[in-house]
Each structure stands twice: as structure tokens, then as C-alpha cells.
Amino acid sequence: MSAQDFIANEVKTNDVVLFMKGTPQFPQCGFSGQVVQILDYVGVDFKGINVLADDEIRQGIKEFSNWPTIPQLYVKGEFVGGCDIVREMFQAGELQKHFQDQGIAVRGAA
């Protein structure tokens, strides 16, 4: 399975996927850590994929999304954004609403 096939499969088969540096339990960069904190705060179940474990996936996700940085958040197969976008959406209440609009349960209402 190519890196692109792996990425496409993960995005398609998981409602919320975070391609990140490190793991949700032990983020390896501050930006990945911030997104994990936001997702934990809103109470969304997500799958974290450690791009540091595989260089092909680390490069492949940038090509897949045409987005140069990591972390990258996907919801129901759609690229949402990186740390800055996720943080801005969260602060505006848009992230929680986006999850709800996609049928994904959140801990608190938007």
C-alpha cells in the first residue's frame, strides 16, 4: 500500500483524523499538542497518526492536502486545516459547530 493509499484510507474510514508529530498521548511538537488539547477539550474522539514514524506519510500528507505544515485535521474525509485554523475555529465556536454539523458528538454545545 502506498503512502497516498494509506492516507486516503485513514481519512475515509475515520470520522476525525489528526496527522500529527507524535501521538495524542505524547505530542512531539507544540502545534500538534495544541490541536490535541482542543480536540480533547471539545470531547471529540479522533485518531492520531504519527507522521514522525514514517517519512513517506510525513511527506505524503503534505502532497495529499496540498498543505505544507503538520498537524493536519480531517473531519469526515474533508481537510479542515492546521493548528492556526483549528485554533481560530475553536475560539470562534465554529469548530464545535462543524463537528455537530457533521454528526460528530462534542462534549459542550457550540
N, C-alpha and C positions, 0 to 999 in steps of 0.2 A: 504494500500500500504506500503510495507516495505521500509526502507531507501535505500536499494540497487535498488529496482524497481524505486523509485523516482529519484535517481541519474542517473540511466540508461536512464530514460525517458527524463530528462533535457538535458543530453549530446547528446541524439539522436535527440531531437526536436529543439535545438537551435544551430545556426552555431558557436557561440562563447560564452562559459560559463566560468565564473571565480568563483570557490568556494573559498570564502574569509572570513576573520574575519571582520565583519561589513558589510556596504553597499558601493556601489560605491560613494554615496554622503557623507558617513561618515565612512571611513575605521577605524577599531579598532586596527590595527597593522601596523607598518612601512612597512613590506614586502607586505602586501595586498595593502597598499597605493601606493607603487612604481609601482606595476603591473597596478593598475588603471590609474596612471599617464601615463604610457607607452601606454596603450590601448587608452586613451583619446588623447594623442599626435598623434598617427598614425591615429586616426579618425575612429576606428572600433566600430561598435555597438556591445554591449555584454550584457549578462545577468549576474548579480552578485547574488550569493546565499550566504547568511549569515550563516555560519556554527555555529556561536555562538547562533543562535536562536533554534537549535535542536541538542542535544548531539548525537543522533543516526546518523544524517547526518554528524556531525563532525567526528565521528569515522568511519562511513561507507565510506566516500570518501577516507580515507587512505587505507581501505581494497580494495575498488573498483579499485584504481590505483596502489596499492602496492607501495605507495609513502608516506613517514612518515610525511611530512610537508604540511602546508597550507600557502599561497594560491596555488591553482592548476588551470591551464588554459587548457581548452579543445577547440579544433577547429575541427569542422565537425566530432565530435564523437571521436577524437583522443586526447589522453593526450599529451600535449606539454611539460609541466614542471612547476616548481615552480618559485619563484622570481629570483633566480640566473640565471637559464636557460633562462627565458624570457628576463631578462636584457642583458645577453650576446648576445642572438639572435638579440635583438633590436639594440644594439651598433654595431653589425657586419652587419646590414641591412638584416639579414636573416628572422627576424620576419615579416617584411613588405612583403618580397618576399613569405614567407609561406602563408600569408593571400591571396595574389594575386593568387598564385598557386591554392589555394582552392576556388577561385572565390569570395572572400570577398573583398569588396571595402575598400581601405585605402585612407587617405587624401593626402599623398605625395607618390611619387614613391620611390621604394627602392633604 
